[in-house]
């Protein structure tokens, strides 16, 4: 005999939702005394709203788009098993546009090519993607290079129907972000800056996560 109560519990339970946040030091939350960054804040806020979610922070300091392309499959595959409602949040760009030896570490056309390949491979793996653009830093020249790359990355995501959240312009003009970055290491904010960035990302994250839970997020 079927246990009606058990059936009701199974029907009401949420799916196994798993998300890998993969990117650079901003994903890792460098500078945040709470060690959450924006990725941890998004996951914590969703949890507080009663949503089951397993979030993996795969941010690495100094990582460029080339580094992420090289490592994403090895790191994401064991964390996003078949049968789960699995997705990936990508974010990179500040390290690509960092000047070393008189040139950007990664040329803008190469950054776009890396993103194109990432989105192609992630799509083949069946993992929907949300991309967060690179933020502003304290160096105005560096931030302007980020603005240029941001537009190129957003255009590539649009071509592949991947949701993209541009943040660089908003963070350039955000008083708390600018002050904390200046008071810090010139790139990373403290808790207040990450709070501000999380608030900016929340609407897109909430919409994307709801689609992921429902199994209707675009691949």
Secondary structure, DSSP 8 states (H G I E B T S, - for coil): ---HHHHHHHHHS---EEEEEEESHHHHTTT-TTS-HHHHHHHHHHHHTT---EEEEEE-TT--HHHHHHHHHHHHHTTS-TTSEEEEEEE--TTTT-EETTEESS-HHHHHHHHHHHHHHHHHHT-EEEEE-----S-HHHHHHHHHHHHHHHHHHHHTT-EEE--HHHHHT-HHHHHHHHHTTSS---HHHHHHHHHHHHHHHHHHHHHHHHT----
